[in-house]
């Protein structure tokens, strides 16, 4: 696959993650969405549910990892890619590391709580990371959400 083809595919799946983030926004949740793709099929979709479930661990990535593991019938996601609209936090990065996801693609950085600042080695050593996919759209949705909260 060429770099251009991969970029188009990344944008296609990030749009699916953005749709999940929009659903979170509409539900009053912090608008972060995630999808997990395996062999070019979406096997899990999720968005933040921390308010709905009264659970600080109910981040989009955590929900997606659980759903993907259930779909595949195993705890390791070595052939899968996680698309998430915002850089994972330290907790999610740990779960990503333990699940051995092959690849993480995220939209915008989280300068306050992103894993790169606090736990840059949390991901599995074989995991590759692509950042900045549809960055402006991902950032805009977060900014709009927090404007309504302030």
ABEGO torsion letter per residue (X at the ends): XBAAAAAAAAAAAAAAAAAAAAAAAAAGBBBBBBBBBBGGBBABBBBBAAAAAGBAAABAAAAAAAAAAAAAGBABAAABBBBBABBBBAAAAAAAAAAGBABBBBABBBAAABAAAABAAABBAABBBBBGBGAAAAAAAAAAAAAAAX
